Amino acid sequence: MRNTATVMDEGVTALLNTLGVLETEIFISTLLKEPFDYTEWRKKHFADIDIDPAQFNRKAIEYDKANPV
């Protein structure tokens, strides 16, 4: 498992490559303003899913389509 600093660095790099600087800043500032508990969100939306990556991916795509930003 990678350490937190590495995960954060790769995450920000992915955001920058995908969104660019301005939209990455908007994304991060929104996260900092909003109370968000990923663990609780995952339990609520994916509690009935086993660890099978294909099933998880399918459910994540379905959720994304049903909950556009």
N, C-alpha and C positions, 0 to 999 in steps of 0.2 A: 504494500500500500504506500502511496506517495504521501509526503507530508503536506500539511495545510498550506504552507507558503508556495509549494509547487502547484498545488491544485488551484490556488487563488491566481497565481501568475498565468497558468494555462487558461483559466476561465476568462480573465480579463483580456488576454491575447485573442481568444476566440470571439469575445464580444467586439473587440476592436476590428478584427478582420471581417466580421459579419455586419456590424452596425456602423462602424466608423466612430470617430472620437465623440462627436456631439451626441449621437444617439446612445452611445455607451454611457456617457455622463448622465443623460436623462434616465436611463435604465437604473443605474446605480443610485442616483438620488431618489428615485421612486421607491426602490427597495429600502433605503434608509428611513424614509418617511412612513412607510406602511408597516404596521405590525404583521409579521408573517412568520409562521412556524412551519417549516417544510415538513417536519415529522408528522405533525397533526394533519396537514394538508394531504400528505401521502396516505396516512391511515384512513382518512375520510374518503378519498377518491379511488384508492387502489387496495383496500383491505381484502377484497375477495380474490386477489390475483396471487398466484404462486410465483415462484422465482423464475419461471420459464421466460427467458428474454423475448421470445417471439410473442407470447401472450401479452407481456407487459408493453411491448412496443405497439401492438394492435390497440390496446386499451388507451395508451397515451395519444395515439393518433385520433381515436374516436373522441377522446376528451377535448383535444385541441380543436377539432372540427365543431364540436358542440359549444365550445367556449372561446370564440374568437376574441382577440384583444380589442 
